[in-house]
Amino acid sequence: MFGNILIGLLIIALFFAIPAWPYSTKWGYYPIGIIGSVLVLMLIFSLIGLI
């Protein structure tokens, strides 16, 4: 149950981390890369059954 909520929140955060605003273009893709990596790890842990 908690894992599904956490994965849902990470997907929403991944959407909002896209550098679309002028002030965030200098950040590059670091925020979306970090959140995407955490999302992939959470999905792997969920499939293994650790969450």
C-alpha positions as CSV (number, residue, x, y, z in Angstrom):
1,M,0.0,0.0,0.0
2,F,2.7,2.5,1.0
3,G,4.8,1.5,-2.0
4,N,2.0,2.3,-4.4
5,I,1.5,5.7,-2.9
6,L,5.2,6.5,-3.0
7,I,5.5,5.4,-6.6
8,G,2.5,7.6,-7.5
9,L,4.1,10.6,-5.8
10,L,7.4,10.0,-7.6
11,I,5.6,9.9,-10.9
12,I,3.9,13.2,-10.1
13,A,7.3,14.7,-9.0
14,L,8.9,13.4,-12.2
15,F,6.3,15.3,-14.2
16,F,6.9,18.6,-12.3
17,A,10.7,18.2,-12.5
18,I,10.8,18.8,-16.3
19,P,12.9,21.9,-16.8
20,A,10.2,24.0,-18.6
21,W,10.5,27.4,-16.9
22,P,13.2,29.9,-17.9
23,Y,14.9,29.9,-14.5
24,S,15.1,26.1,-14.4
25,T,16.8,25.6,-17.8
26,K,20.2,26.1,-16.3
27,W,19.6,23.1,-14.0
28,G,19.6,20.8,-17.0
29,Y,18.1,17.4,-16.5
30,Y,19.6,16.7,-13.1
31,P,16.3,17.0,-11.2
32,I,14.4,14.7,-13.6
33,G,17.3,12.3,-13.7
34,I,17.5,12.0,-9.9
35,I,13.7,11.5,-9.5
36,G,13.6,9.1,-12.4
37,S,16.4,7.0,-10.9
38,V,14.6,6.9,-7.6
39,L,11.4,5.9,-9.4
40,V,13.2,3.0,-11.2
41,L,14.7,1.8,-7.9
42,M,11.3,2.0,-6.2
43,L,9.7,0.0,-9.1
44,I,12.4,-2.7,-8.8
45,F,12.0,-2.9,-5.1
46,S,8.3,-3.2,-5.5
47,L,8.6,-6.0,-8.1
48,I,11.0,-7.8,-5.8
49,G,8.7,-7.4,-2.9
50,L,10.8,-5.4,-0.5
51,I,8.2,-2.6,-0.3
